Amino acid sequence: MTTFEICIDSVEGAVAAEEAGADRVELCCALFEGGLTPSIGTIETALRTVNRIRVHVIVRPRAGDFIYSPPEVDAMVRDVSAAVAAGAHGVVIGALTAEGDIDVPTTRRLIEAAGGVSITFHRAFDMVRDPFAALEQLIDLGVDRVLTSGQEVSVLEGAPLIAELVRRADRRIIVMPGGGITPRNIARIIEATRAEEYHFAALVKSDSPAVHRNPAPLMGGVLHRPEYERSGTSTALVSQVLTAAQS
C-alpha cells in the first residue's frame, strides 16, 4: 500500500492533511527555509488536535548546511527527546560531515534520543557525495526511511537515482521521494521510481486578514515573504495529488 506524507508548518496543516486522507505529516516551521524545528507548543497542539494521522517532527536547528557544532548537536538531542516526550510518532533528522558523508556519531546520538520511534533521514541525503555508500550507512544505523529528490532540483529529474536507491535498498530501508510532486506528475513519479512512500507539500497562498497595513517595515531580510501574505496546506490540493496517484 502506498503511503503519502505531507510537509506542513502548522496545526491547521495537520488537520487539512488528515481531512484529505493523507497517512502522515512532517511537522516543521519555516518552510521558506526548507523546514526547521517547530515549537513544542505547535507539536503538542498538533498531536492533540488530529486523530488518525501520524505526526513526524523535523529536528533541524537552522537553515544552511547540515554540518553541526557540538552545541547545535546538544540542542538537537534535547529537541528530539522533547518531541518524543510530547507524543510524536517519529522524528526527521539529518547531519553530515564537511566531506559530504553521513555524520554517523551525531546521527547515532539522535537515534538514541528518539527512544525507538520512527526515524527519517531528511534531504541532507541529497547533499552526500556518495548516495549508495550513504544509504548503506543509514541502513546500518537503523534508520527507517530516507527522504530524497534524487539529488536533483525535483523528483522528476532525480527519478533515475531514486529508482536505483529503491532497488539497492531492497526493503531494508524505505526510500521516500520528495521535492516538486504535484497532481500533474505524481503518476509519472510512481511509475518511474516504484517507491512505496511519497512526500510533498500542498501549500496555497492567502491574503492576511489585517485591515491596517504598514508596507514600509520588513520582518526579515531582503529575501522575504510579503508581510501580508500567508501560506497554508490545502485540503483540496492534497486530495488532488492522492487522486492523481491512483489514476
N, C-alpha and C positions, 0 to 999 in steps of 0.2 A: 504494500500500500504506500502511495506517495504521501510525503509529509511536507507541509508548507509552513514556513516560519516568516513572520512579518517583523521587519525592523521598525520600531516605534520609539517615540520620545515623550510619551505622556500616558497618563491613566486612561484618557479618552481614546488613545490609540489602541490600548489593550482591549477596551470594550468594543471598538469598531472591528478589530481583528476577530474577536470571538463571535460577534454577531454575523460576520461574513463567512464563518465556518473554517477559519484557519486553525491549525493544530497547535501553534506555539508562537510566542513573540520573543524577540530580543529587545529587552528594555534598555534604552540608552537615554542620555541627554546630549544636546549639542550635535545633532546630526549634520549641521553645517560644517562641523569639524571632523566628521567621519564617525561620530559616536563616542561619547565619554561616559564615565561612571555616573549613573543617576543618583539623586539624593536618597537617603534612607527613607525619608518620608514618601517619596514617589514609589519606591519599591514596596513599602508596606501597604500603601493605599491601593496600588495596582493589584497586589495579591489578595487584598480584602474585597476588591470590587468585582473581579472576574470569578467565574465558577468552574468552567470546563477547561479553558485553555491553559497551557503550561507557560510559565514565565521564566525565561533565562535572562540573567543580568550581566551586562558587559562591565568589566572592570578594566578601565583604561584611564589613567590619571590626567592625561594631557594629549593634545594633538601633536603632530610631528612624527618623528621616528619612533621605533619600538625598542630603543636601547635605554634601559632604565638605570638610574643611580640607586645605590643602597637605600637611601631614604624613600625613594619612589617605590621600590620593591616592598619595603616595610609597610607603606601606606596601602599598597595593593593587597597585601596579605590580610590586613585588617578589613579592607573593603570586601574581600571575598568572604571572610568569616561573618561579617555583618549581614551581607546579602543572604547567606545560607541560614543564619540565625533568624532572619526575617521570614524565611519560608520559601526562598527562591528554589525552583526545581532544577536549576543549573546555572553555571557561570560561564562567561565567554571571556577568554584570556588570550594573551599573546605577548611574547618577548623574544627579542633577537639579540645576537651579538653584533659587534661592529663589522665583523667579517661577513654577515649575512646568513648566519646559521641560527638554528633554534637555540635560545638561551636555556639550556637544559636545567641548570641548578635553579634558576628563577621559576621556570615552568613547574618543576617538581615541588617547590615550596608552595606555589599557588594551588596546585592539585591537592597537596596535603591539607591546606587550609580549607579546601572545599568539603572535606569530610565525606566524600563518596557521592556527591550529587553529580549530575551530568556535566561533562567538560567539553566545551567547544573551543578550538583554537581559531581565532578570528583571522581577518585578512592580512595580518602581519605575514602570514604564509606567502602572500603574493610578492613579498619583498625578499624572500630567501634566494640564495644563489643556486641551490640545487634542490628543486622541489621533490625529487624522488628520494634523496637522502633524508630530507626533512620529514617527508611522510613516514619513513621507517622510524625516525626518532620519535615522532608523535605516537606511533603505534606502541613502541617500546615503553613510552611514558604512561600509557593507558588512557590517552585522550580518546573521547568518544567520537568526535567529528571535527572536520576541518572545513572552514568556510573559505571559498576561493573564487576568484573570477578567472582563474587560469592564467594569472599573472599578466592579464591584459586589461584594457580600459573597461571592457564589459565581458559578460559570459559568452556572448556570441563569438567574439574574437578569440576568447580563451577556450572554446569548446574542445578543440583537439587535445590540449593538455589535460583538461578536466576528464575527458573520456579515458585517457591513458592512466590518470590517477585513480579513477574508479576501477579500472581493470587491475592495476597493481595492488590496490587496497584489498581487493578480493574479500570484501565484507569484514576485514579486520578493523576497519575504521570507516566511518561514514564520510564521504566526500560530498559536501553540500555547495552547489553552485550558487553564487550571489553576486549581483552587480549588473544593473541595466535590464532586469527582467520586466517585461511588460505583457499586457494581454496579447499583443501582436506577435511576440516572439517566443512565448513560453512553450508552445507545442514544438517548435523547431529545436529549442534548447533541450527539451526532454528527449527528443529523437536523437540529437547529436551526442548527448552525454550519458544517457541511460542511468542517471543518478536517481537515488530514492528520496532525497530531500532537497528542497529549494528554498532560497531566502530572497526576499525582496521587500522594498518599501512601497507604500501606496499613498504618497503624500499629495495633497492638493492645497493650493493657497486660498486664503480667505482674508477679507478685509477686517481690520481691527474695529471693535465697537466704539473706539474713542471718538467722542464728538469734538472735544478741544484737542487741537494738534499743533505742536510746535515743530516745524520742519528743520530748524537750524541744528540742534544738538545731535550728535551721533553717539550711540551707546557702545559702539565697538570701534574697530579701526576703519581704514579706508575701504577695505573689502568687508562688506557687511550686508545683512539682510535689512530691507527697509523697516524702519521702526514701527510702522503702522500696517505691517503685513504679517499674517500668521501662516503657519504650515501645520497641517494635521493629517492623520491617517483617514483615508476614505473607505468606508464600508463597501461602497459600490465598486471602487477600483479593486479592492481585494477580491470581491466576488467575481469581477470580470476576469482576473488572472486565473482564479480557480476554475471557472467555467471553461476558459480557453484551454486550460491544461487537459481537460477531459475530452476535447473535441478531436 
